[in-house]
Amino acid sequence: MNQKYLLYMYLLKARTFIALLIVIGFFSVMVPNFLTPSNLLIMTQHVAITGLLAIGMTLVILTGGIDLSVGAVAGICGMVAGALLTSGIPIWGGNILFLNVPEVILVVALFGIVVGLINGTVITRLGVAPFICTLGMMYIARGAALLFNNGGTYANLVGEPALNNTGFAFLGSGTLLGIYIPIWLMVAFLLLGLYITRKTPLGRYIYASGGNESAARLAGVPIVKVKIFVYAFSGLCAGLVGLVVASQLQTAHPMTGNMFEMDAIGATVLGGTALAGGRGRVSGSIIGAFVIVFLADGMVMMGVSDFWQMVIKGLVIVTAVVIDQFQQRLQSKVVLMRRHEKKQAAAPLSEVTHG
């Protein structure tokens, strides 16, 4: 086989990592303090938000779906957390129940899962296209977040010692062994995503559902359950992101998460996950998240306007899709070349046998 094609294949498979090295190299030259340990730690904290969403998005896209609602779900989950911390839950007799921070986190995480379950159920049971369903959920969640407090925010989410609901800031800004908690969350979900996709039957079902749904269904893959799971998992990731952002800002804003879904999809595509489904890796999506966030933070540090940032990020995402399509064509060509070589290698043996 032509070694040139193999070299091209290896370079294309490593394209996300190469892009990250180029981004780091460029901004380390253009921005003097870009590679300082403190700045890298802060940027990695930013990566955690996109990375968490990208992990859930990867599982969804692997099944051939899409989830446009994750940003809005993050926003409404932040508002739910703000309401629980500041207003509590009205109960009988005019009393109000206030939850402690772990309970708030659990309730909000379950809320995100429920939203994901609704997406998955509507898509699988009612036959609504994932794009349409999650687009509708995006509007529903964003509108509900605005209705929550009449378009206002829940500020000062520090809690009150008398109500035993202090410590919310630790989730977004606290550290463990010198590493921010959101980074630990991203690592934990990365390991969980790797375990699911590589070590469990569910992971094989996810890839099979996106690779060839009809064949997977005939092979006994529970397509409906698989798709409901991945959307619920994506909802969980979005809920945690809403909690992290509200914790970092100490404020819950109804417009939190605006355009987060685009960064998550961009990171997933950059990481090598095919939009058609059936091919991709969670680890690649995390590297893609590093590219997206380091690029954005580097442009901010250089003073690039927000408008140009949007243009450049859009170009990067489109370029990633074009390269992915080129990789698929090249891979098909390599497969055909290998088949041809095998036939040529088998031809002399066939001639001797028949002779």
C-alpha positions as CSV (number, residue, x, y, z in Angstrom):
1,M,0.0,0.0,0.0
2,N,1.1,3.5,-0.7
3,Q,2.8,4.8,2.5
4,K,1.6,8.3,1.6
5,Y,-2.0,7.4,2.2
6,L,-1.2,5.8,5.6
7,L,0.7,9.0,6.6
8,Y,-2.3,11.1,5.6
9,M,-4.6,8.8,7.6
10,Y,-2.5,9.1,10.8
11,L,-2.3,12.9,10.5
12,L,-6.1,13.1,9.9
13,K,-6.8,10.9,13.0
14,A,-4.5,13.2,15.1
15,R,-5.9,16.4,13.6
16,T,-7.6,17.6,16.8
17,F,-4.4,17.2,18.9
18,I,-2.4,18.9,16.1
19,A,-4.9,21.8,16.1
20,L,-4.6,22.1,19.9
21,L,-0.8,22.3,19.6
22,I,-1.1,24.9,16.9
23,V,-3.5,27.0,19.0
24,I,-1.2,26.8,22.1
25,G,1.9,27.6,20.0
26,F,0.3,30.6,18.3
27,F,-1.1,32.2,21.5
28,S,2.0,31.4,23.5
29,V,3.9,33.7,21.1
30,M,1.2,36.3,20.7
31,V,0.2,36.5,24.4
32,P,3.1,36.5,26.9
33,N,1.3,35.0,29.9
34,F,-0.8,32.5,28.0
35,L,1.2,29.5,29.3
36,T,1.5,30.5,32.9
37,P,0.3,27.8,35.3
38,S,-2.4,30.1,36.8
39,N,-3.8,31.0,33.4
40,L,-3.8,27.4,32.2
41,L,-5.7,26.4,35.3
42,I,-8.3,29.1,34.7
43,M,-8.7,28.2,31.1
44,T,-9.0,24.5,31.9
45,Q,-11.8,25.5,34.3
46,H,-13.5,27.1,31.4
47,V,-12.9,23.9,29.3
48,A,-14.7,21.9,32.0
49,I,-18.0,23.6,31.1
50,T,-17.8,22.9,27.4
51,G,-16.2,19.5,28.1
52,L,-19.1,18.3,30.3
53,L,-21.6,19.3,27.6
54,A,-19.5,17.7,24.9
55,I,-19.4,14.4,26.7
56,G,-23.1,14.2,26.8
57,M,-23.3,15.5,23.2
58,T,-20.9,12.9,22.0
59,L,-23.1,10.0,23.2
60,V,-26.1,11.6,21.6
61,I,-24.4,12.2,18.2
62,L,-23.0,8.7,18.2
63,T,-26.6,7.4,18.0
64,G,-27.2,9.7,15.0
65,G,-29.0,12.3,17.0
66,I,-28.4,15.9,18.2
67,D,-29.3,17.9,21.3
68,L,-29.8,21.6,20.7
69,S,-31.4,22.1,24.1
70,V,-28.3,21.7,26.4
71,G,-27.6,25.4,26.7
72,A,-31.2,26.3,27.6
73,V,-31.4,23.3,30.0
74,A,-28.3,24.6,31.7
75,G,-30.0,27.9,32.1
76,I,-33.2,26.6,33.6
77,C,-31.3,24.3,35.9
78,G,-29.4,27.2,37.2
79,M,-32.6,29.0,37.8
80,V,-34.0,26.0,39.7
81,A,-31.0,26.0,41.9
82,G,-31.3,29.7,42.5
83,A,-35.0,29.3,43.5
84,L,-34.3,26.4,45.8
85,L,-31.5,28.3,47.6
86,T,-33.2,31.7,47.9
87,S,-37.0,30.9,48.0
88,G,-37.1,27.3,49.1
89,I,-40.1,25.0,48.4
90,P,-43.5,26.1,49.7
91,I,-45.3,23.3,51.6
92,W,-48.5,23.0,53.5
93,G,-49.5,25.5,56.2
94,G,-47.6,28.3,54.6
95,N,-44.2,26.8,55.6
96,I,-41.2,26.8,53.4
97,L,-38.7,23.9,53.0
98,F,-35.1,24.8,52.4
99,L,-32.7,22.2,51.1
100,N,-29.0,22.0,51.9
101,V,-26.5,22.3,49.0
102,P,-26.0,18.6,48.3
103,E,-29.8,18.2,48.2
104,V,-30.1,21.1,45.8
105,I,-27.4,19.6,43.5
106,L,-29.3,16.3,43.5
107,V,-32.6,17.8,42.7
108,V,-31.2,19.9,39.9
109,A,-29.3,17.0,38.5
110,L,-32.6,14.9,38.5
111,F,-34.4,17.8,36.8
112,G,-31.8,17.8,34.0
113,I,-32.2,14.0,33.6
114,V,-36.0,14.4,33.5
115,V,-35.7,17.0,30.7
116,G,-33.4,14.6,28.8
117,L,-35.9,11.8,29.3
118,I,-38.6,13.9,27.8
119,N,-36.4,14.6,24.8
120,G,-35.6,10.9,24.4
121,T,-39.2,9.8,24.8
122,V,-40.6,12.3,22.3
123,I,-37.9,11.3,19.8
124,T,-38.3,7.5,20.1
125,R,-41.9,7.1,21.0
126,L,-43.5,9.9,18.9
127,G,-41.1,9.7,16.0
128,V,-40.1,13.4,16.1
129,A,-36.8,14.2,14.5
130,P,-34.0,15.0,17.1
131,F,-33.3,18.3,15.6
132,I,-36.9,19.5,15.8
133,C,-37.6,18.0,19.2
134,T,-34.5,19.5,20.9
135,L,-35.0,22.8,19.1
136,G,-38.5,22.9,20.6
137,M,-37.1,22.0,24.0
138,M,-34.5,24.7,23.7
139,Y,-37.3,27.3,23.3
140,I,-39.4,25.7,26.1
141,A,-36.6,25.6,28.6
142,R,-35.4,29.1,27.8
143,G,-38.9,30.5,28.1
144,A,-39.5,28.6,31.3
145,A,-36.3,30.0,32.7
146,L,-37.4,33.5,31.9
147,L,-40.8,32.9,33.5
148,F,-39.2,31.5,36.7
149,N,-38.5,34.9,38.2
150,N,-40.3,37.2,35.6
151,G,-37.1,37.5,33.6
152,G,-35.0,38.4,36.7
153,T,-32.1,36.7,38.3
154,Y,-31.5,35.0,41.6
155,A,-28.6,36.9,43.0
156,N,-26.4,36.3,46.1
157,L,-26.6,32.6,46.2
158,V,-24.5,32.3,49.3
159,G,-27.3,30.8,51.5
160,E,-27.9,31.4,55.2
161,P,-26.2,29.5,58.0
162,A,-29.6,29.4,59.9
163,L,-31.1,27.5,56.9
164,N,-28.1,25.2,56.5
165,N,-27.8,26.0,52.8
166,T,-24.4,27.7,52.6
167,G,-21.4,26.5,50.6
168,F,-22.8,26.5,47.1
169,A,-19.8,28.5,45.8
170,F,-17.6,25.5,46.4
171,L,-19.0,23.6,43.5
172,G,-17.9,26.2,40.9
173,S,-14.9,27.8,42.6
174,G,-13.6,25.4,45.2
175,T,-10.5,23.4,44.8
176,L,-9.3,19.9,45.6
177,L,-5.6,19.2,45.6
178,G,-5.2,22.6,43.9
179,I,-7.5,21.7,41.0
180,Y,-10.9,23.4,40.6
181,I,-13.9,21.2,41.3
182,P,-15.4,21.6,37.8
183,I,-12.2,20.1,36.3
184,W,-12.6,17.1,38.6
185,L,-16.2,16.8,37.4
186,M,-15.1,16.8,33.8
187,V,-12.5,14.2,34.5
188,A,-15.0,12.0,36.4
189,F,-17.5,12.2,33.5
190,L,-14.8,11.6,31.0
191,L,-13.8,8.4,32.7
192,L,-17.5,7.5,33.0
193,G,-18.0,8.2,29.3
194,L,-15.0,6.1,28.4
195,Y,-16.2,3.2,30.5
196,I,-19.6,3.3,29.0
197,T,-18.4,3.4,25.4
198,R,-15.5,1.0,25.7
199,K,-16.3,-1.5,28.4
200,T,-20.1,-2.0,28.4
201,P,-22.7,-3.6,26.1
202,L,-24.5,-0.2,26.3
203,G,-21.5,1.4,24.5
204,R,-21.6,-1.2,21.7
205,Y,-25.3,-0.5,21.4
206,I,-24.7,3.2,21.2
207,Y,-22.2,2.8,18.3
208,A,-24.5,0.2,16.6
209,S,-27.5,2.5,16.8
210,G,-25.7,5.3,15.0
211,G,-23.8,3.0,12.6
212,N,-26.8,1.2,11.1
213,E,-30.0,1.5,13.1
214,S,-32.0,-1.0,11.0
215,A,-29.3,-3.6,11.3
216,A,-28.9,-2.9,15.0
217,R,-32.6,-3.3,15.6
218,L,-32.6,-6.7,13.7
219,A,-29.7,-7.7,15.8
220,G,-31.7,-7.1,19.0
221,V,-30.3,-3.8,20.1
222,P,-32.8,-2.0,22.3
223,I,-32.7,1.2,20.2
224,V,-35.4,3.0,22.2
225,K,-33.8,2.5,25.5
226,V,-30.4,3.4,24.2
227,K,-31.6,6.7,22.8
228,I,-33.6,7.6,25.9
229,F,-30.4,6.9,27.9
230,V,-28.1,9.1,25.9
231,Y,-30.6,12.1,26.0
232,A,-31.0,11.6,29.7
233,F,-27.2,11.6,30.1
234,S,-26.9,14.7,28.1
235,G,-29.6,16.4,30.3
236,L,-27.6,15.4,33.4
237,C,-24.5,17.0,31.9
238,A,-26.4,20.2,31.1
239,G,-27.9,20.3,34.6
240,L,-24.4,20.0,36.2
241,V,-23.2,22.8,33.9
242,G,-26.1,25.0,35.0
243,L,-25.1,24.3,38.6
244,V,-21.4,25.1,38.0
245,V,-22.1,28.4,36.2
246,A,-24.5,29.6,38.9
247,S,-22.1,28.6,41.6
248,Q,-19.2,30.4,39.9
249,L,-21.2,33.6,39.4
250,Q,-23.1,33.2,42.7
251,T,-26.1,34.3,40.5
252,A,-28.6,32.4,38.5
253,H,-29.5,34.2,35.2
254,P,-32.2,32.9,32.9
255,M,-30.0,33.5,29.8
256,T,-27.2,31.4,31.2
257,G,-26.0,28.8,28.6
258,N,-26.8,30.9,25.5
259,M,-24.9,29.3,22.6
260,F,-23.4,26.7,24.8
261,E,-24.9,24.0,22.6
262,M,-22.8,25.3,19.6
263,D,-19.6,25.1,21.6
264,A,-20.5,21.5,22.6
265,I,-21.3,20.5,19.1
266,G,-18.2,22.2,17.8
267,A,-16.0,20.4,20.3
268,T,-17.6,17.1,19.4
269,V,-17.1,17.6,15.7
270,L,-13.6,18.8,16.2
271,G,-12.9,15.7,18.3
272,G,-13.7,13.4,15.3
273,T,-17.3,12.4,16.0
274,A,-19.3,11.9,12.8
275,L,-22.5,13.9,12.7
276,A,-24.1,10.9,11.0
277,G,-23.4,8.8,14.1
278,G,-21.6,5.5,14.7
279,R,-18.0,6.9,14.9
280,G,-16.3,9.0,17.5
281,R,-14.6,9.1,20.9
282,V,-15.4,10.9,24.1
283,S,-11.7,11.6,24.6
284,G,-11.5,13.3,21.2
285,S,-14.4,15.6,22.2
286,I,-12.5,16.7,25.3
287,I,-9.5,17.6,23.2
288,G,-11.9,19.5,20.9
289,A,-13.3,21.3,23.9
290,F,-9.7,22.4,24.7
291,V,-9.3,23.7,21.2
292,I,-12.6,25.7,21.3
293,V,-12.0,27.2,24.7
294,F,-8.2,27.9,24.3
295,L,-9.0,29.5,21.0
296,A,-11.7,31.7,22.5
297,D,-9.7,32.6,25.6
298,G,-6.7,33.4,23.5
299,M,-8.6,35.7,21.3
300,V,-10.0,37.5,24.3
301,M,-6.5,38.0,25.7
302,M,-5.4,39.4,22.4
303,G,-8.4,41.8,22.4
304,V,-10.1,40.3,19.3
305,S,-13.7,41.5,19.1
306,D,-16.6,39.3,20.0
307,F,-17.9,39.5,16.4
308,W,-14.6,38.2,14.9
309,Q,-14.5,35.5,17.6
310,M,-17.8,34.1,16.3
311,V,-16.6,34.2,12.7
312,I,-13.4,32.4,13.5
313,K,-15.0,29.7,15.7
314,G,-17.5,29.1,12.9
315,L,-14.8,28.8,10.3
316,V,-13.0,26.3,12.6
317,I,-16.1,24.1,13.0
318,V,-16.8,24.1,9.2
319,T,-13.2,23.3,8.5
320,A,-13.4,20.4,10.9
321,V,-16.4,19.0,9.1
322,V,-14.8,19.3,5.7
323,I,-11.6,17.6,7.0
324,D,-13.8,14.8,8.5
325,Q,-15.5,14.3,5.1
326,F,-12.1,14.2,3.4
327,Q,-10.9,11.6,6.0
328,Q,-13.9,9.4,5.2
329,R,-13.3,9.5,1.5
330,L,-9.6,8.7,2.0
331,Q,-10.4,5.9,4.4
332,S,-12.8,4.3,1.9
333,K,-10.0,4.6,-0.7
334,V,-7.5,2.9,1.7
335,V,-10.0,0.1,2.3
336,L,-10.4,-0.5,-1.4
337,M,-6.6,-0.5,-1.9
338,R,-6.2,-3.1,0.8
339,R,-8.9,-5.3,-0.7
340,H,-7.1,-5.0,-4.1
341,E,-3.8,-6.0,-2.6
342,K,-5.3,-9.0,-0.9
343,K,-6.8,-10.2,-4.2
344,Q,-3.4,-9.7,-5.9
345,A,-1.6,-11.6,-3.1
346,A,-4.2,-14.5,-3.4
347,A,-4.1,-14.7,-7.2
348,P,-0.8,-16.7,-7.6
349,L,-1.9,-19.2,-5.0
350,S,-5.2,-19.6,-6.9
351,E,-3.4,-20.2,-10.2
352,V,-1.1,-22.8,-8.7
353,T,-4.1,-24.6,-7.1
354,H,-6.1,-24.7,-10.4
355,G,-3.0,-25.6,-12.4
